[in-house]
Amino acid sequence: MTHPVIEIIEQMYHAREQIAHAYDEREIQASPDEADRILPLVKSYLMNRKGDNNFRLTRRLNALFDLPLRKQRISSIDTNLGDDVRALEDAMRYLNDDSLIGHDRYETRIERLGDVEDILYSIHDLLDDNATRIQARLDNNFGLLATSKAKKAENQRYLNDLDKLIDSYNQTIRRLREEPFTDDLDVLDYIENFSGKTIAIVEKIKRCQNTIREFLYKQREIELKARRIRSVFSHLRRKPGFLSDVSQAEEASEQQNIFYQIKPITISAAPNIDDPVTREEMVDLIQDIQLRSKTAPEEKTSKGKSLIEGEGLVEEVEDTPEAIKALVVLMGYTHELGRSVSLKEYWSDHQSILAVTLDEFAFESINYLQSEPVIDDVPVSEYIDYEITLIDHPIYSGNKWLNDLILMPVNRE
Amino acid sequence: MNDSSVLAQKLLAGKVVCKYSMPSEYEHLSTPSVYEAFNHNFMFLGVKIAETSNKSSFYLTYISNNKGAARDFFKGIMTHMRTTLSWLEIMMEATDRDSLINSGQDISFSNILASVTDNMDLQERLNRLPSSKGEINVKKQLEGLIKYLKKEGVLMDLHTELEIYRFTGMVDLINEYILFIQEAESVPLEESSEKQDRLL
């Protein structure tokens, strides 16, 4: 009998396309055939039915995918400053009441003014946190790539959230320029101070909005091109003879630089084996190759430490990955050199002796350094600092590619 | 022979110098002074350096306005266009149909195989490709296609063991050819997939 877990995994496998779609789109409208694949998952409480043919992933299944896809890193921001404005109004009311009563007037007033200032600071911090969080997401998103649809939805969400935040901020500023805030000179000073400090944050938010708009614009361009190419596929299906009559394109090709591409010129020479001198040289060459292949040392296979050592004894030995061994050497090299070293350049210069690919070396190194490692009871961060450099991914606007890892020695003096 | 001479020979041999398949050559040629020097020297041969529209690759074009040569080149492309459209459609459907296949994009053999195995339409298209001739096993057919694309310089190995490949600048040029045909022949645009989804 099949284990229930295996059965669930198989059910998920049969509906994998629908699950992926539902994960990206939040909800899918399934055809009868797709619904047949999904229904076992509904029975297993992994998907929910919404209406006749609409299905969604349950929160738990969604979370299961979020973890490896790092979706939890999608930033969610608080876009409503209304509660803070109401708190400010309450604080102003207390401030004015105390002013009227006159009981311990001076000290109470100082205390109430402090409350007003605190709330203004909290609005400032909220704006700053939100802007920083979105900026970080835009600048440091690398690793797994999101599909174009998912990326578009994420970018659109950030844009909407930032729009709402700016609207809310503008309303707050308008409200702060009305009574009762304008009645009190001390509060007016705080508000001026607050406005001055938030200018830089608002600028940061606007920069984020522009970046996201640029991403969305690029993505629309890519989507349109993809649609134009798909149109040619469909057109060819409708008119199978279409490619044999493209006279307009042929005529227009004269105006296009891409069709003036040079034809490949073969530059490799074929030896004339009828020539006795060439034949002699070829015999020498073949003999030389044969000799080399006979005397070439056998390639050693790096096995690392085996799990099974000794006669029948089983010993579990945790082997250090090649990438980390190489990183440790690189860290020593950086420290000895006393200046920043690029992992990419180091790999390029030493690839003949390194047993790792560049991607493996870089990603493993980042994972290792981010795990706050310790060597001989001393945190590695006391010796080595690092910086991750990223470049825009060519396809999905907003995704980043890991470009390099720069290691820097920490000056201990 | 120095690096510049080797690079010049590659360009003259019709190679597309792409930032993914020939990174050091691409970087060298991206230096404005080097680019100018190459173009200055190539002028005597009647050729100049051109770039793909997304700036991913360099290649050589004739300076002279020899319209016959352009038409001949176009006809040469058209002889393989049916095959090109078929494999490109398979790749687009198997990866992200809303996005272009661009240079720098990575594909994994196992992912493409899973998509094709799950889709009868893609299987039929794969079966009709010249690279699948005489082969009925889908995996073998796909291996044949990958081999063909590597031979044509469209794909390069990225991770041999894991069978991960990367598209080169050749695919950007292919996209440009198809976009040009769509525009020149006024091929009607199909509805966007979002709209199609809504209609379903």
Interface residues (C-beta under 8 A of the other chain):
Chain A: E17 Q29 S31 T147 S148 K149 I222 E223 K225 A226 R227 R228 I229 R230 S231 V232 F233 S234 H235 L236 F242 L243 V246 Q248 A249 E250 A252 S253 E254 Q256 N257 I258 F259 Y260 Q261 I262 K263 P264 I265 T266 I267 T357 D359 H393 P394 I395 Y396
Chain B: Q9 L12 A13 G14 K15 V47 A50 N54 S56 Y59 L60 T61 Y62 N66 K67 A69 A70 R71 F73 F74 K75 G76 I77 M78 M81 R82 L85 L88 E89 M92 D96 R97 D98 S99 L100 N102 S103 G104 Q105 D118 H159 L173 N175 E176 Y177 I178 L179 F180 I181 Q182 E183 A184 E185 S186 V187 P188 L189 E190 S192 S193 D197 L200
